[in-house]
């Protein structure tokens, strides 16, 4: 009987989810589209077209990424991620993070679910920052385009300065934030979704 009362008390102390919170952003976007159509129908049509194109792009890119993440989740054990990208991985982990981030050619939003999965598997904060930063600014395909249009000297200088900046930022963020805090925020975000 006492165990039953404890269960009831635990459930009563949990905060209730606000279902309206999930719909605020879509409602704001719909109101924005409506107002845009109201004041300038041509811009409203263009906006709908851009939104649709972006939606199609995401619909084509995200499913393979989620499949890849699921395969990585199953095929690569947590202890391997901790060994390769964890806090004790050292310079090898940093180089691997930069390599993993600089090779893909996809948009940055693809890296967010992969980053969350790496964090859950034990990657260090510094290596997560290096992975995300490399994905955003050090992609090899992007570097090839820079070399073609801006010259090798500019592209090499930008690459090296960006890499130095990423290493400094990764180190500083790791010193400022505790991994437990990040995991707490990540778990909180999962519960809200």
C-alpha positions as CSV (number, residue, x, y, z in Angstrom):
1,X,0.0,0.0,0.0
2,X,2.8,2.4,0.9
3,X,4.6,1.7,-2.5
4,X,1.4,2.6,-4.3
5,X,1.2,6.0,-2.5
6,X,4.9,6.7,-3.4
7,X,4.1,6.1,-7.1
8,X,1.1,8.4,-6.9
9,X,3.2,11.2,-5.3
10,X,6.0,10.8,-7.9
11,X,3.4,11.2,-10.7
12,X,1.8,14.2,-9.1
13,X,5.2,16.0,-8.8
14,X,6.0,15.7,-12.5
15,X,5.3,18.8,-14.5
16,X,2.5,18.5,-17.0
17,X,3.4,19.0,-20.6
18,X,1.8,22.0,-22.4
19,X,0.5,20.7,-25.7
20,X,0.1,24.2,-27.1
21,X,3.9,24.8,-26.9
22,X,4.5,22.4,-29.8
23,X,2.1,24.3,-32.0
24,X,3.3,27.9,-31.3
25,X,6.0,28.0,-34.1
26,X,3.8,26.5,-36.8
27,X,1.0,28.9,-35.9
28,X,3.4,31.9,-36.1
29,X,4.7,30.7,-39.5
30,X,1.1,30.3,-40.8
31,X,0.2,33.8,-39.6
32,X,3.3,35.2,-41.2
33,X,2.4,33.5,-44.5
34,X,-1.2,34.9,-44.2
35,X,0.0,38.4,-43.6
36,X,2.5,38.2,-46.4
37,X,-0.3,37.1,-48.8
38,X,-2.5,39.9,-47.5
39,X,0.0,42.6,-48.2
40,X,1.9,41.2,-51.2
41,X,0.5,38.1,-52.9
42,X,3.5,37.8,-55.2
43,X,6.0,37.6,-52.3
44,X,3.6,35.2,-50.5
45,X,3.7,32.8,-53.5
46,X,7.5,33.0,-53.7
47,X,7.7,32.4,-50.0
48,X,5.5,29.3,-50.2
49,X,7.6,28.1,-53.2
50,X,10.9,28.5,-51.2
51,X,9.3,26.7,-48.2
52,X,8.1,23.8,-50.3
53,X,11.6,23.4,-52.0
54,X,13.3,23.4,-48.6
55,X,10.8,20.9,-47.3
56,X,11.4,18.6,-50.3
57,X,15.2,18.9,-49.7
58,X,14.9,17.9,-46.1
59,X,12.5,15.1,-46.9
60,X,15.1,13.6,-49.3
61,X,18.2,14.1,-47.1
62,X,17.0,13.4,-43.5
63,X,15.6,9.8,-43.9
64,X,19.0,8.4,-45.1
65,X,20.7,10.2,-42.3
66,X,18.4,8.7,-39.7
67,X,19.0,5.3,-41.2
68,X,22.8,5.9,-41.1
69,X,22.4,7.0,-37.4
70,X,20.5,3.9,-36.6
71,X,23.1,1.7,-38.2
72,X,25.9,3.5,-36.3
73,X,23.9,3.2,-33.1
74,X,23.8,-0.6,-33.6
75,X,27.1,-1.3,-35.2
76,X,29.5,0.9,-33.2
77,X,29.4,0.2,-29.5
78,X,29.4,3.0,-26.9
79,X,32.9,2.0,-25.6
80,X,34.4,2.5,-29.1
81,X,33.0,6.0,-29.4
82,X,34.3,6.8,-26.0
83,X,37.7,5.5,-26.9
84,X,37.8,7.3,-30.3
85,X,36.1,10.5,-29.5
86,X,35.8,10.6,-25.7
87,X,37.6,12.8,-23.2
88,X,40.7,10.6,-23.1
89,X,41.0,10.3,-26.9
90,X,43.5,13.2,-27.1
91,X,44.8,14.6,-30.4
92,X,43.7,11.5,-32.3
93,X,40.0,12.1,-31.2
94,X,40.3,15.8,-32.3
95,X,41.7,14.8,-35.7
96,X,39.0,12.2,-36.2
97,X,36.3,14.7,-35.2
98,X,37.6,17.2,-37.7
99,X,37.9,14.5,-40.4
100,X,34.4,13.2,-39.8
101,X,33.0,16.8,-39.9
102,X,34.9,17.9,-43.0
103,X,34.2,15.0,-45.3
104,X,30.4,15.2,-45.8
105,X,28.8,17.6,-48.2
106,X,25.3,17.8,-46.7
107,X,23.8,20.8,-45.0
108,X,24.5,21.7,-41.4
109,X,21.1,20.6,-40.0
110,X,22.0,17.0,-40.9
111,X,24.8,17.2,-38.3
112,X,22.6,18.0,-35.3
113,X,21.0,14.5,-34.9
114,X,24.4,13.0,-35.5
115,X,25.9,15.2,-32.8
116,X,23.2,14.2,-30.3
117,X,23.9,10.6,-31.0
118,X,27.7,11.0,-30.5
119,X,27.1,12.9,-27.2
120,X,24.8,10.1,-25.9
121,X,27.5,7.6,-26.9
122,X,30.2,9.4,-24.9
123,X,32.0,11.8,-27.3
124,X,33.7,14.7,-25.5
125,X,32.4,18.3,-25.7
126,X,35.6,19.5,-27.4
127,X,35.3,16.8,-30.1
128,X,31.6,17.5,-30.6
129,X,32.5,21.2,-31.1
130,X,35.2,20.3,-33.6
131,X,32.9,17.9,-35.5
132,X,30.1,20.6,-35.7
133,X,32.6,23.4,-36.6
134,X,34.3,21.3,-39.2
135,X,30.9,20.4,-40.7
136,X,29.9,24.1,-40.8
137,X,33.2,25.6,-42.0
138,X,35.9,23.1,-43.1
139,X,34.1,20.9,-45.6
140,X,36.5,19.6,-48.3
141,X,33.9,20.2,-51.1
142,X,33.6,23.8,-50.0
143,X,37.4,24.2,-49.9
144,X,37.6,23.0,-53.5
145,X,35.1,25.7,-54.5
146,X,37.1,28.3,-52.6
147,X,40.3,27.3,-54.3
148,X,38.7,27.5,-57.7
149,X,37.2,31.0,-57.2
150,X,39.4,32.7,-54.6
151,X,42.8,31.0,-55.0
152,X,44.7,28.5,-53.0
153,X,46.4,31.1,-50.8
154,X,43.2,32.6,-49.6
155,X,41.5,29.1,-49.1
156,X,44.5,27.7,-47.2
157,X,44.7,30.8,-44.9
158,X,41.0,30.7,-44.2
159,X,41.1,26.9,-43.6
160,X,44.1,27.2,-41.1
161,X,42.6,30.2,-39.3
162,X,39.2,28.6,-39.0
163,X,40.8,25.3,-37.7
164,X,42.8,27.2,-35.1
165,X,39.6,29.1,-34.1
166,X,37.7,25.8,-33.8
167,X,40.3,24.2,-31.6
168,X,40.4,27.2,-29.3
169,X,36.6,27.4,-29.1
170,X,36.3,23.6,-28.5
171,X,38.8,23.8,-25.7
172,X,37.2,26.9,-24.1
173,X,33.7,25.4,-24.3
174,X,34.8,22.2,-22.8
175,X,36.4,24.1,-19.9
176,X,33.3,26.2,-19.3
177,X,30.6,23.5,-19.7
178,X,30.4,20.3,-17.9
179,X,29.3,17.3,-20.0
180,X,26.6,16.5,-17.4
181,X,25.0,19.9,-18.1
182,X,24.9,19.2,-21.8
183,X,23.5,15.8,-21.4
184,X,20.8,17.1,-19.0
185,X,19.8,19.7,-21.7
186,X,19.8,17.0,-24.4
187,X,17.6,14.7,-22.3
188,X,15.3,17.6,-21.5
189,X,15.0,18.4,-25.3
190,X,14.2,14.7,-26.0
191,X,11.4,14.8,-23.4
192,X,9.8,17.9,-24.9
193,X,9.8,16.5,-28.4
